[in-house]
Amino acid sequence: MTTPGASSPKRRIRMNDVPPTDQQLRDTMVQKLIEVGAARDPRVVAAFRAVPRHLATPEVDVAKTYETETATITKTDESGVDISSVSAPRIQAMQIEQADIKPGMTVLEIGSGGPNAAYLAEMTGDGGRVITMDIDADVTARAERFLKTTGYRNVTVVTGDGEHGAPEHGPFDRIVVTVQSADIPPAWTAQLKENGRLVVPLRMRSMTRTVAFVRDGDRLVSDGFEQCGFVPMRGVGENRMRLAVLHDEEGAEVALRLDGHPEPDTEALRAALRSPRMEAWSGVTVGGEESMEHLDFWLTTNLDNLPLMAAKIGARQRGVVAVASPVGTPTLVNGDSFAYRRSRPTDEEDRYELGAIGHGPNGQKVAERLVEEIQAWNDGHRSDRAHIEVFPAGTPEDQLPAGRVIDRPHTRVIISWP
Ligand SMILES: C[S@@+](CC[C@H](N)C(=O)[O-])C[C@H]1O[C@@H](n2cnc3c(N)ncnc32)[C@H](O)[C@@H]1O
């Protein structure tokens, strides 16, 4: 028997018109976070189901704030760089999983906004404490309003430069940094308890990974990392990447992001980009959905001069470059020539062969060198994961493990492979 009117088109239209409640939006978001593996611990799942994150950004469409991949940008600087946001739910869940927070812990969040501090407060419970700090007073004011409205009383909001941590509130069981950092200031290690965890989006040679570190004396040892994107650190620790612009046509800009790489001959590379493409192919194939994050990390560990190339979509559309990734494409530079990673379809559905496009007088050679390293990754390291350790600056060479050393003002970061 059917309910009268239940299948009438009129009634169906009205039901579809009802916007989902914020709880329904949260449930859908949580379902997706579970499906993509970003939320695994039942307590992380419960935290994401509980916090009404949309209340932190009342100026934004409610449904948008629950999209798992969407960061809600709240501030942009005069040159158009995003400098504050509420991070995308997937990234927040991933970092909270990395932090492994237990009830009763004291947690410092560097880079505030409100929702993430509320998730951390859900994780620590009433017996724990969360300190959330931001360099901007308007951000902390927004976070404070949100935490008051939503009733999270075990969170202390601090305005200050995260470079110095929050010594008056430490020591901390966990420090979760939610802003991209090129270094690890001594205050973070000092304020972290022994065996405590520091989760930080660390930029290493232009590649940013959120790394979970465990403190072992004055050394930090990685326990996994994930690819991510964050707004850049400001204040004392500001260390932005420099751009070497290879093509500056509006909407089709191409630039290398330099992060401690040797100074390039930009004029020669600009000329190289205007010269014909050369190709080299590896025979190594990947699935369409496969992440390149570990390969790219392998390449940056094993090749000396491999900045990321950022290209606007217009550059690809106008044929200036063959790829335009928002994250950036690893590009091997050698004098007046360079080569960047690219892929091409194979006969097999959704499988692609990796290769390189070269430009410049030695473009073919440089492309072949990049391909050689792709093959080396495939031959022995495809399922390996890199290990990252951080030592204080000035640690002598003979006390460091083998690996690529990245020297920063406060630290020596070592990336090694099994
Ligand atoms: C991605 S947002 C934080 C998002 C927030 N954790 C959330 O999702 O709820 C990064 C924040 O870091 C802040 N920031 C940048 N440099 C900082 C510094 N040196 N100390 C503290 N905060 C900083 C920015 O003002 C920005 O609000």
The ligand as an SDF file (V2000), in Angstrom:
LIG
                    3D

 27 29  0  0  0  0  0  0  0  0999 V2000
   45.6080   27.7260    8.4170 C   0  0  0  0  0  0  0  0  0  0  0  0
   45.3720   28.9880    9.5750 S   0  0  0  0  0  0  0  0  0  0  0  0
   44.9330   28.1470   11.0500 C   0  0  0  0  0  0  0  0  0  0  0  0
   43.6680   27.3630   10.9450 C   0  0  0  0  0  0  0  0  0  0  0  0
   43.1250   26.8630   12.2410 C   0  0  0  0  0  0  0  0  0  0  0  0
   44.0670   26.0050   12.9010 N   0  0  0  0  0  0  0  0  0  0  0  0
   41.8120   26.1240   12.0460 C   0  0  0  0  0  0  0  0  0  0  0  0
   41.6350   25.4490   11.0300 O   0  0  0  0  0  0  0  0  0  0  0  0
   40.9590   26.2290   12.9350 O   0  0  0  0  0  0  0  0  0  0  0  0
   47.0250   29.5080    9.9380 C   0  0  0  0  0  0  0  0  0  0  0  0
   47.1130   30.6330   10.9260 C   0  0  0  0  0  0  0  0  0  0  0  0
   48.4660   30.7690   11.3210 O   0  0  0  0  0  0  0  0  0  0  0  0
   48.6360   32.1080   11.6850 C   0  0  0  0  0  0  0  0  0  0  0  0
   50.0700   32.4220   11.7830 N   0  0  0  0  0  0  0  0  0  0  0  0
   50.9500   32.7620   10.8080 C   0  0  0  0  0  0  0  0  0  0  0  0
   52.1620   32.9640   11.3240 N   0  0  0  0  0  0  0  0  0  0  0  0
   52.0700   32.7530   12.6520 C   0  0  0  0  0  0  0  0  0  0  0  0
   52.9810   32.8200   13.7400 C   0  0  0  0  0  0  0  0  0  0  0  0
   54.2610   33.1410   13.5590 N   0  0  0  0  0  0  0  0  0  0  0  0
   52.5160   32.5500   14.9780 N   0  0  0  0  0  0  0  0  0  0  0  0
   51.2240   32.2310   15.1890 C   0  0  0  0  0  0  0  0  0  0  0  0
   50.3140   32.1650   14.2030 N   0  0  0  0  0  0  0  0  0  0  0  0
   50.7340   32.4030   12.9510 C   0  0  0  0  0  0  0  0  0  0  0  0
   47.8810   32.8870   10.6400 C   0  0  0  0  0  0  0  0  0  0  0  0
   47.5260   34.1780   11.1240 O   0  0  0  0  0  0  0  0  0  0  0  0
   46.6690   31.9760   10.4000 C   0  0  0  0  0  0  0  0  0  0  0  0
   45.5380   32.4230   11.1000 O   0  0  0  0  0  0  0  0  0  0  0  0
  1  2  1  0
  2  3  1  0
  2 10  1  0
  3  4  1  0
  4  5  1  0
  5  6  1  0
  5  7  1  0
  7  8  2  0
  7  9  1  0
 10 11  1  0
 11 12  1  0
 11 26  1  0
 12 13  1  0
 13 14  1  0
 13 24  1  0
 14 15  1  0
 14 23  1  0
 15 16  2  0
 16 17  1  0
 17 18  1  0
 17 23  2  0
 18 19  1  0
 18 20  2  0
 20 21  1  0
 21 22  2  0
 22 23  1  0
 24 25  1  0
 24 26  1  0
 26 27  1  0
M  CHG  2   2   1   9  -1
M  END
$$$$
